[in-house]
Amino acid sequence: MVRTCSNQVSEVVAVTACMTIGSCASGRRLVNLRSTRIELTQAFPSTERFGLTAQIRRSAVSIPSTIAEGAGRDGRAFHQFLQYSVGSASELETQLEIAGELAYGSGKAIAAAISETRAVRKMLWGLINSQQES
């Protein structure tokens, strides 16, 4: 059975469900973040295969994976896992900035990736803040 995001479902459940099935904006944004970062790193030099390329891919995969892991725990733990995801997003942004400084890949693609990473981090902070209020 496929769930849909609605106003009746709490934000936490909605994000978790949407991430799992990839059917709403928050979940798609996190999954797309991972996919586009992997595609972006394909243009990096082969000498970076085990360096910056691997780090970017690991960080991009870590964000939705950490949220999914936290969603399987109690509320307090979930909150902590969301904060870990913010840390991974910050790490990813730094790695993308380094890639841009080294002129790896398209400057335009890297700038877009940084912007999307910042948007995801902002979304995560919104989710964290909404959890603190409830």
C-alpha atoms as a printed R data frame, in Angstrom:
    type eleno elety resid chain resno      x      y       z
1   ATOM     1    CA   MET     A     1  0.000  0.000   0.000
2   ATOM     2    CA   VAL     A     2  1.395  3.388  -1.004
3   ATOM     3    CA   ARG     A     3  1.017  6.232   1.466
4   ATOM     4    CA   THR     A     4  0.582  9.830   0.393
5   ATOM     5    CA   CYS     A     5  1.704 12.951   2.224
6   ATOM     6    CA   SER     A     6 -1.172 14.931   3.672
7   ATOM     7    CA   ASN     A     7 -1.827 17.577   6.277
8   ATOM     8    CA   GLN     A     8 -3.109 14.910   8.677
9   ATOM     9    CA   VAL     A     9  0.267 13.148   8.849
10  ATOM    10    CA   SER     A    10  2.934 14.627  11.111
11  ATOM    11    CA   GLU     A    11  5.925 16.148   9.355
12  ATOM    12    CA   VAL     A    12  8.253 13.459  10.677
13  ATOM    13    CA   VAL     A    13  6.111 10.593   9.456
14  ATOM    14    CA   ALA     A    14  5.537 12.364   6.150
15  ATOM    15    CA   VAL     A    15  9.232 12.921   5.464
16  ATOM    16    CA   THR     A    16 10.099  9.373   6.494
17  ATOM    17    CA   ALA     A    17  7.296  7.836   4.430
18  ATOM    18    CA   CYS     A    18  8.014 10.011   1.442
19  ATOM    19    CA   MET     A    19 11.714  9.198   1.617
20  ATOM    20    CA   THR     A    20 10.907  5.519   1.713
21  ATOM    21    CA   ILE     A    21  8.580  5.597  -1.290
22  ATOM    22    CA   GLY     A    22 10.059  8.657  -3.022
23  ATOM    23    CA   SER     A    23  6.670 10.225  -3.678
24  ATOM    24    CA   CYS     A    24  6.768 13.728  -2.232
25  ATOM    25    CA   ALA     A    25  9.032 16.758  -2.398
26  ATOM    26    CA   SER     A    26 11.056 16.211   0.785
27  ATOM    27    CA   GLY     A    27 11.790 12.587   0.103
28  ATOM    28    CA   ARG     A    28 12.548 13.179  -3.570
29  ATOM    29    CA   ARG     A    29 14.848 16.061  -2.722
30  ATOM    30    CA   LEU     A    30 16.944 13.855  -0.431
31  ATOM    31    CA   VAL     A    31 17.058 10.990  -2.909
32  ATOM    32    CA   ASN     A    32 17.895 13.364  -5.778
33  ATOM    33    CA   LEU     A    33 20.663 14.912  -3.702
34  ATOM    34    CA   ARG     A    34 22.314 11.521  -3.488
35  ATOM    35    CA   SER     A    35 21.825 10.685  -7.177
36  ATOM    36    CA   THR     A    36 22.991 14.009  -8.573
37  ATOM    37    CA   ARG     A    37 26.129 14.028  -6.399
38  ATOM    38    CA   ILE     A    38 27.081 10.607  -7.685
39  ATOM    39    CA   GLU     A    39 26.546 11.794 -11.274
40  ATOM    40    CA   LEU     A    40 28.510 14.984 -10.600
41  ATOM    41    CA   THR     A    41 31.553 13.070  -9.361
42  ATOM    42    CA   GLN     A    42 31.727 10.992 -12.553
43  ATOM    43    CA   ALA     A    43 33.376 14.014 -14.200
44  ATOM    44    CA   PHE     A    44 36.095 14.206 -11.530
45  ATOM    45    CA   PRO     A    45 39.641 13.063 -12.352
46  ATOM    46    CA   SER     A    46 40.256  9.341 -11.893
47  ATOM    47    CA   THR     A    47 43.003 10.201  -9.387
48  ATOM    48    CA   GLU     A    48 40.254 11.376  -7.028
49  ATOM    49    CA   ARG     A    49 38.363  8.092  -7.196
50  ATOM    50    CA   PHE     A    50 39.356  7.130  -3.659
51  ATOM    51    CA   GLY     A    51 39.653 10.696  -2.385
52  ATOM    52    CA   LEU     A    52 37.208 13.531  -2.881
53  ATOM    53    CA   THR     A    53 34.919 11.504  -5.163
54  ATOM    54    CA   ALA     A    54 34.466  8.822  -2.508
55  ATOM    55    CA   GLN     A    55 33.973 11.415   0.248
56  ATOM    56    CA   ILE     A    56 31.273 13.284  -1.695
57  ATOM    57    CA   ARG     A    57 29.443 10.084  -2.519
58  ATOM    58    CA   ARG     A    58 29.637  8.882   1.086
59  ATOM    59    CA   SER     A    59 28.321 12.185   2.449
60  ATOM    60    CA   ALA     A    60 25.490 12.324  -0.096
61  ATOM    61    CA   VAL     A    61 24.405  8.777   0.736
62  ATOM    62    CA   SER     A    62 24.795  9.386   4.469
63  ATOM    63    CA   ILE     A    63 22.133 12.106   4.665
64  ATOM    64    CA   PRO     A    64 19.037 10.058   3.702
65  ATOM    65    CA   SER     A    65 20.503  6.875   5.229
66  ATOM    66    CA   THR     A    66 20.966  8.528   8.618
67  ATOM    67    CA   ILE     A    67 17.429  9.915   8.546
68  ATOM    68    CA   ALA     A    68 16.054  6.477   7.710
69  ATOM    69    CA   GLU     A    69 18.053  4.916  10.552
70  ATOM    70    CA   GLY     A    70 16.827  7.540  13.021
71  ATOM    71    CA   ALA     A    71 13.237  7.072  11.888
72  ATOM    72    CA   GLY     A    72 13.457  3.488  13.087
73  ATOM    73    CA   ARG     A    73 14.238  4.628  16.631
74  ATOM    74    CA   ASP     A    74 12.382  6.577  19.301
75  ATOM    75    CA   GLY     A    75 11.633 10.299  18.997
76  ATOM    76    CA   ARG     A    76 14.640 11.529  20.969
77  ATOM    77    CA   ALA     A    77 17.026  9.374  18.942
78  ATOM    78    CA   PHE     A    78 15.370 10.485  15.701
79  ATOM    79    CA   HIS     A    79 16.050 14.097  16.651
80  ATOM    80    CA   GLN     A    80 19.730 13.272  17.178
81  ATOM    81    CA   PHE     A    81 19.939 11.445  13.848
82  ATOM    82    CA   LEU     A    82 18.451 14.478  12.094
83  ATOM    83    CA   GLN     A    83 21.270 16.534  13.599
84  ATOM    84    CA   TYR     A    84 23.804 13.999  12.316
85  ATOM    85    CA   SER     A    85 22.261 14.453   8.862
86  ATOM    86    CA   VAL     A    86 22.750 18.221   9.116
87  ATOM    87    CA   GLY     A    87 26.413 17.511   9.873
88  ATOM    88    CA   SER     A    88 26.667 15.297   6.793
89  ATOM    89    CA   ALA     A    89 25.072 18.034   4.683
90  ATOM    90    CA   SER     A    90 27.639 20.535   5.983
91  ATOM    91    CA   GLU     A    91 30.413 18.068   5.217
92  ATOM    92    CA   LEU     A    92 29.035 17.589   1.691
93  ATOM    93    CA   GLU     A    93 28.867 21.333   1.104
94  ATOM    94    CA   THR     A    94 32.518 21.736   2.153
95  ATOM    95    CA   GLN     A    95 33.602 18.901  -0.129
96  ATOM    96    CA   LEU     A    96 31.714 20.438  -3.051
97  ATOM    97    CA   GLU     A    97 33.352 23.800  -2.390
98  ATOM    98    CA   ILE     A    98 36.767 22.110  -2.472
99  ATOM    99    CA   ALA     A    99 35.848 20.403  -5.763
100 ATOM   100    CA   GLY     A   100 34.874 23.793  -7.171
101 ATOM   101    CA   GLU     A   101 38.153 25.382  -6.047
102 ATOM   102    CA   LEU     A   102 40.052 22.545  -7.728
103 ATOM   103    CA   ALA     A   103 37.957 23.048 -10.912
104 ATOM   104    CA   TYR     A   104 36.660 19.468 -10.888
105 ATOM   105    CA   GLY     A   105 33.579 19.098 -13.055
106 ATOM   106    CA   SER     A   106 31.384 21.914 -14.289
107 ATOM   107    CA   GLY     A   107 31.476 25.068 -12.155
108 ATOM   108    CA   LYS     A   108 27.790 25.582 -12.856
109 ATOM   109    CA   ALA     A   109 26.923 22.021 -11.781
110 ATOM   110    CA   ILE     A   110 28.965 22.348  -8.601
111 ATOM   111    CA   ALA     A   111 27.321 25.692  -7.763
112 ATOM   112    CA   ALA     A   112 23.889 24.105  -8.271
113 ATOM   113    CA   ALA     A   113 24.900 21.150  -6.077
114 ATOM   114    CA   ILE     A   114 26.051 23.486  -3.306
115 ATOM   115    CA   SER     A   115 22.786 25.433  -3.516
116 ATOM   116    CA   GLU     A   116 20.704 22.243  -3.322
117 ATOM   117    CA   THR     A   117 22.780 20.956  -0.407
118 ATOM   118    CA   ARG     A   118 22.146 24.205   1.470
119 ATOM   119    CA   ALA     A   119 18.407 23.891   0.757
120 ATOM   120    CA   VAL     A   120 18.393 20.340   2.126
121 ATOM   121    CA   ARG     A   121 20.254 21.465   5.254
122 ATOM   122    CA   LYS     A   122 17.712 24.259   5.747
123 ATOM   123    CA   MET     A   123 14.882 21.736   5.326
124 ATOM   124    CA   LEU     A   124 16.493 19.482   7.940
125 ATOM   125    CA   TRP     A   125 16.838 22.365  10.414
126 ATOM   126    CA   GLY     A   126 13.166 23.173   9.852
127 ATOM   127    CA   LEU     A   127 12.286 19.583  10.663
128 ATOM   128    CA   ILE     A   128 14.494 19.639  13.780
129 ATOM   129    CA   ASN     A   129 12.933 22.906  14.972
130 ATOM   130    CA   SER     A   130  9.412 21.590  14.387
131 ATOM   131    CA   GLN     A   131 10.278 18.553  16.519
132 ATOM   132    CA   GLN     A   132 11.449 20.761  19.362
133 ATOM   133    CA   GLU     A   133  8.186 22.712  19.293
134 ATOM   134    CA   SER     A   134  5.982 19.617  19.560
